[in-house]
Amino acid sequence: MPEVDPAELDRLGNAIRVRRHILRLSQDAAARSAGMHRNYVGALERGEVNPTYGTLLRISSGLQIPLDRLIATALSDEEDESEPAQQRATGGKRRSRAMSG
């Protein structure tokens, strides 16, 4: 069986970390929500482990995101879009747009 590219595990870990931050969860809270130890969540985020399908289902459930979306986020190397970029950039405050007329 071929080895997993460490860069792929890094991207997956980053997607997990970004989602956890969007939800404003500590590693401990995310781990409890997924039914795993916080050290394992930390290892996932750092790309140090190659999780099983079952583990990925648990972490995606704990982070309230469908697994396919978590994987797509990791593959695209983009931030999760459940929180609009404008809200992230403004700390959750929406900016009003000037209407031209």
Summary of the structure (lengths in Angstrom):
residues: 101
radius of gyration: 15.7
end to end distance: 62.3
largest distance: 62.3
contacts: 250
relative contact order: 0.16
helix: 57%
strand: 0%
